[in-house]
Amino acid sequence: MDADELPLIADSVAFVKGLKKPTVADVLRSAQAQGLVAIQPRCGVGGHEQMRALLLALEEGARPDILSLTIDSYTRLNQFDMALSALCNAPEELNGYPLVTHGWRRGRDLNQAISVPLEVRHGSPLPRRLFETAVASGITSFEGGGISYNLPYCKDVPLVDSLNAYAEIDARCGELAQAGVVVDRELFGSLTGVLVPPSVSLAISVLEAVMAAHAGVACISIAYPQSGNMVQDVAALRAIRSLAVRYLPPSVDVYPVLHEFMGVFPKSRARAEQLIFAGALTARLGGAAKVVTKTIQEGYGIPDASANIHGMRLARVANAPFIHSIRLDESALDEEQYWIEREVDEIVGPLLEAIDLPLAISSAFEDGSLDVPFSASRHARSSVMPCRDRAGAVRYLDAGGLPFSEDVRRRNRSLLEDRWLTADDHERMQLLMADINYFLEPPGEQEFDFVPAVVESATQGSDPEETYVA
């Protein structure tokens, strides 16, 4: 599909308005106003009819508030010839929907088939063509940022390139907002999904949000990854609003979003269900406008549609009226939120004073004053070493070159068990693996509660947020 075949913005705006259904921004605004959490699954397959059938099945089975188009790896890397070849020869082998290859007319067909809005979830560091095709398809949310969709996934894409690409996308969103259609920009704070410290996640999202707002984006959703410690996770979600007030103009609508646990998932049904519901409950208690759900089959491979439906239904229980009576320790929440915000401020404060923010960000990753743990990229030092404290919250064992005060570093050390501080390198590696596998069952437990892995690429696709690309 050549770029010059795309419709004019006026045509795309008219199409969105003619759909007679809410945009993603409308859904987020409504959920927030009602004190509820919008439900969204992950899904994407290669064939068009299969994708259409999947969306219809998920809508019929669970009544989600938003549906996803997860994009395939070839499209994420702009390898459109490879996507076309796979689509022609073996579409079932694609791990997502190749929207650019299918084209905007088919994108519109998917949009017209369902009653809820769509979001594109992709993992691409350079997604210009994908974005333009999504807009032409009438899709009203586009995930990712120049940092968060580069450093976690890509080996050698210069930050300046991905930041420039997303600057163009954000400027386009500003034009669309002026034309009457608000495109939500979801920022991918989940990053690698592996022991992500809240302040790293939120600092990177704040930087991306500041750039997006400057370009004219009217709706920003900031996604945070469930770590598993409810006090820390609720505090982080609450911090998003406070940070938005501090760093973003009031004209921009900002919504907290929770991504259910992105790490190693338990294999037993009981433990998986507990983790899924805990995520949804965390989203509700933290004031999130949306939760992106997981399934009981995550520990085995690509989930099928029925597991996705079950995951959404389970998450929706957190919207029950009685949930508002559940309370956490407010003093513990306040303390955790204070330190999360302080850490974020210490990371982003010096950068936001720069005249050229993208250049300052690139330089900060070079010298380590910005960092992403376990990054796949040569453009991040990955010298930060996170670990869990005795309550399962994610702390800094080693903050690397992050510009933290001694108070912040001292607090993180004080919350860690002595075994972390006295362990040698081999022992620390064992402790780290235990923290990564924190929710995995003890050996032998899962055999009593087996969830079969149903890998049907014609039914459900993989998420780029769990797929590293070169």
N, C-alpha and C positions, 0 to 999 in steps of 0.2 A: 504494500500500500504506500504510494508516494505521498509525501507531505502535502503536495499541491492539490491532492484530491480531498483533503479535509474540508469540511464546511466552514463557512465564516463563523466568527464568534456569535454574531446575531442569530444565526440559524441554530447554533447549539443552545444558546440562552432560550430561544423560543421553544426548542424541544424539551428542555428541562421544565419550563413552566407549563408546557402542554401535557406533561406526564400526570399532573393532578395528584401528586403524592409528595410527602415531605422530603426535603433534602436532609442530608446527614446533620447539618447544622440545626435544622428544625427539630430533629429527633433529640439531639443533645440538649438543646434549650428546654424542650418539654420534660425530659427526664430530670434535669436539674431542678426545674420549677416544682416538680412533684416529689422531689426527694427520693427518686427511684433510680435504678441503674439500667440503662439500655443494654440489651443482650446482642452480641455479635459472635458468630462462629468464624473459624478459618476454613476456607474451601477453595479448590481450584483443580480442574482437570483439563486435558488437552482438547478433546473433541467438543464442537459447539453444541450439538444436541445433547451430549452427556452433561455438559456444564449447565445447560438450560434445565435438564431434568433434575440435576442435583440441587440447583437453587429452588426449584419448585418443591422438591421433596423436603428440603429443610424448612421452607416457609410453611408448608402444610403440617409438618411434624412438630414444630416447636414455636412457630410464630415469633421469630427473631425480630428485633427492631431495626437492624441493619444487616445486610448480607455482604459477603466478601467476594472479590475476584482475586484469588491468589495467582500470581503470574509465574510462568515457567522460567527455568534457569537460562535458557538461550535468550529469551527476550530481556531478562535482567542484564545480560551482558551485551545487548544490542547485536546478537548473532541471529539476525532475522532469516538469513538463508538456511541456517541450521534448524531454526524453528519451523520453517516451511517444509523442509525435508522430513522432519519428524512428524509433522502434522499429516503429510501426504502418505507416509509409509507406516508409521506406528504411533498414532496419536495417543494410544494408551500408555506409552512410555514417557510422555511428557509429565513433568511434575508440577504442572500448573497450566493456566489458560493463556495461550499466546495471543493476547489481545491485538497487538499491532499486526500480526499476520492474519488474523481473522478479519480485522478491520472494524471501523466504527459503526458500520451498518449492523453487523452482528452484535456489536456492543449494545447498540440501541435495542435490538431484539431481546437481549437478556433483560435490559432495563424495563422494557414494556411487559415482560412476562410476569414480573413480580410486583407486589404492592409496596415494598419497602425500598429505601435507597441503597445504593451500592458504594462500596469503598474498594479502591485498588490497593492491594498489599503486594509488595514486589521485591524489595531488597536490591534495587539497582542504584549504583552511584551516579549514573549518567542517564537519567530517564526522560529526556526531552520528548522523543517520539512517543513513548508510552504515555506521557502526560497529555500530549495533544490528542492522542487517540482516545484517551479516557474522557477528556472534556467533550470531544465530539460525540462520544457515546452517552453523554448526559450523566456521567458518574460524578458525584458531588463530594467525594472525599478521596484524598491522595496521601498515602503514608510516606514517611521518610524524610531525611535531611542530609545535608552535605557532609556531616560528620557521622551521624548514626547509621546511614546506609552505605558508608564507605569502610571505616576502620574495623567494624566487627566482621566484615565479610570478605574484603578484597585484599589481595596481597600487595598490589603496587599501583594503585590509582592515586595520583597526587591530590592532596586535599584541595588545592586551589581549583582543580578541575571540577571536583564534585560540588564544592561550594558555589562556583560560578553557575553550574547547571541548575542547582536548586534556587539560586537567586533569580534566574530567568523564570523558573516555574512559579516562584512566589510573586514575582511581578505580574505574571499572567493571571494569577489568582486575584491580584488587586484590580486588574482590568475587568475581570469577570464580576467582581463585587460591585464595581461602578456600573456595570451593565445590568445588574439585578440578580445575579446568581452567586451565592456565597459557597465557595468550595472549602470545606474543612481540610486543614493540613494537620494530620496526626504525626507527631514527632516520636520517633522510635527510641524511647528511653530504655528499652530492654537491652539494647546493645548486644553483647555476646550471649546474654542470658545465663551467664555463669558467675555466681557470687558477685553481682554488680553492687557496689556500695551505693546507697541512695544518693549521696551527694555527687558522685560521679554522674549517675543517670540524670539527675535534675540539673546539674551545672551545664551539661552538654545540651539538654533540652532548652534551658534558659537562653543559651547563646544562639541556638537555632531559632528560637521564638523571637528574640530581639531582631534578628536579621529578617525573619518573615514579616514581622509587624512593620518594620521600616519599608519593606517592599510593597506594603498595602494589603497583606492578608488580613481578612476580617474575622476568621474563626480558626483558633488553634486548639487542638487537643493534645495534651502532654501525657504520654503513656509512661507508666512506671511498672516495673516487673515485680510480681509477688516474690518476696524472699522467703516467706514462711513464718516469720515472727510477726504476729498480728499488730503488736504495739508499734514496731518500727514501720510496718507497711501503712498502717492507718496514719501515722504521723507524717510519713512522706507524702501521702495523698493530700493531706490537709496543707502541707507546706506548699504544694503547687499553687494554691490560690494566693497565699501570702506572697510568694515570690512573683506571681503575676502582677499583683498590685504594686510591688516594689520596682519591677523592671519593665513592665509593658504598659502602653497607653490604655486608658479606660475604654477607648473606642473598639478595642479588640476583645472579642468573646473568647475566654479561655476555659477549657474543661479538663478536669483530671480524668484519666483513663487507667484502668488496671489491666495488665496482661497477666492472665493466670499463669502459674508457675512454668517457667520456660526451661528448667533444668531437667536432670534425670528423674523421670517419672516412675512412681511405684507401679509394680506389675499386678498386684492384687486389686480386685475390684473395690474391696472395702477401703483400702488406703487411698486409692485413686479418687474415689467418691469423696472421701473426707477432704482431700486436698483441693478438689474442684469446688466443693461447697465453702471451704474456708476462704478460698480466693474471692468468691462472690460475696461472702459476708464481709470480708475486708473491704471490698469495693463499696458496699453499702455504708458501712460504718465510717469509711474515710471520705464519703461524699463524692465518690466518683460518678461521673455522668454515664460511663460505659464500662463494661467488662468484656474482654475478648476471651472466649471460653476455651477450655481444654476438654479432653475425653478420657474415658477409662481405658482406651486402647493405646494411649500415647507411648506406653512402655514397650510396645511390641512393633510399632511401625506406623504406617499410614492408617488412620481411623476410617471406618466406613460411615455412611450417612446415618445409620441407626445409632451409632455411638455418639456422633455429633449432636443428634437430636436429644439423646439422653443427657449429654453434658449441658446443653442449653436449658433443658427443663430443670435439671438439678440446680443450676446457677440461678434460675428465676425464683427459686424458693426464697432466696435472700431478699426479694422484693415483698415478701409477705408483711402485712401490717404489724404483726407482733414483733418483728425484728427491731423496731425502733426502741423497744424497751431494753434491749441488750446494751450494756455499758462496759466500757473498759476503764482502767484506772486513768483518770484525767490528768493527775499529776505526772504519771509516767509518760503519758502522751505529750504533755506540754514540754517536759524536759527533752524528750527525744526530738520533737519538732524544733525546739530551739537549737539543738546542736546540728541537726541536719541543715537548717537554714544558715547557721553560722559557717558551716563547712562550704556550702554552696557560695555564700558571699565571699569567702576567702579565695575560692577558685576563680570566680567570674569577675570580681571587683576590679582587679588590675587590667583585665582584658577589655572591659567595657569603657575604660578611659582612653583606649586607642582610637586614633583617627580612622585607621583602616582595620576594621574588626576582622574580616576574613584573613588578612595578612597576619594579624596578631594571633589568631587561632592557629594558623599553620605554624608560626614560629613557636608557639607554646607547646605544640606537640613535638616539635623538634628538640626543645630543651627539656621536656618532661614535666613542665608546669601544668600541662593538660595531658591526660593519659586514659587509656582504656585497658583494664586488666584482660589478659588472655586474648589480645587482639590478633587477628590474622595478618595485619598490615605491617609492612616495614616502615610505615610513616607514624607508628605509635611505638613508644618505648616498651610499654607493658611492664614497667618496673614496679607498679603498684601491686602489692600482694594482699588480697582480702582473705578473711577467714570468718568463721562464726564464733560468737561468744557463747557463754554457757547457756544462754537462753535461745540460741539459734539465730540471733540477729547478726547481720553482716557488718564487720568492723575492718579497720585497717591494721593488719599486722605490720605492713611496711607501706607508708604513704608515698614512697618514691620521691619524685620531685614536685609533688603537689605543694602549693605555697601555703601550707597550714601553719598556724601559730603553734607555739609550744603547748598551749592549753588544749588544743584539739588533739595533738599527738599524745599528750599525757592521758587524756580521757580514753582514747582508743586503747592504749596499753593497759589502763586500769581495768577495763572491761574484759580483757582476755584472761583465760586460765593460765596458770603458771606453766602448764605443759607446753603451751605454744611458745612461751618466752624462753624456755630452757631447752627446747628440742634441738637436735642437730638437723642437718639438711635432710637426711633420710627419714627421720621421724616426722619432720614437717611435711614432707611429701605424703606420708601416710595419713597424717591429720588432714591435709588439704583434700585428698581423695575422699576421706570420710565426710568432709563438709560438702563436697560436690554431690556425693551420693546420699545426702542427708535424709531424703524421704524414701530412699530405697529400702525394701524390706530386709530384715536379717536373713542370712542364707537359710533356705528351706521353707520360709514362711509362705512364699507366693504359691508353692505347689498345691496348697489347700484351697486356693481361691483364684483359679486360673481364668484370665480373660483372653480368649483366642485373638490372635492378630489377624484381622481381616484386611488384607491389602488388595484393594480393588481400585486400580488407577482410573477406571471408568466411573467410579463413584465418588472418590474423594482424593484430592491432591495434597501434596506436602506444602508446608509453609516455608517461604524464604527465610523466615525468622529462625529456622532451625537448619538451614542449609548454607554452608559456607561455599563461596564461589571464588574462582581464581581471579 
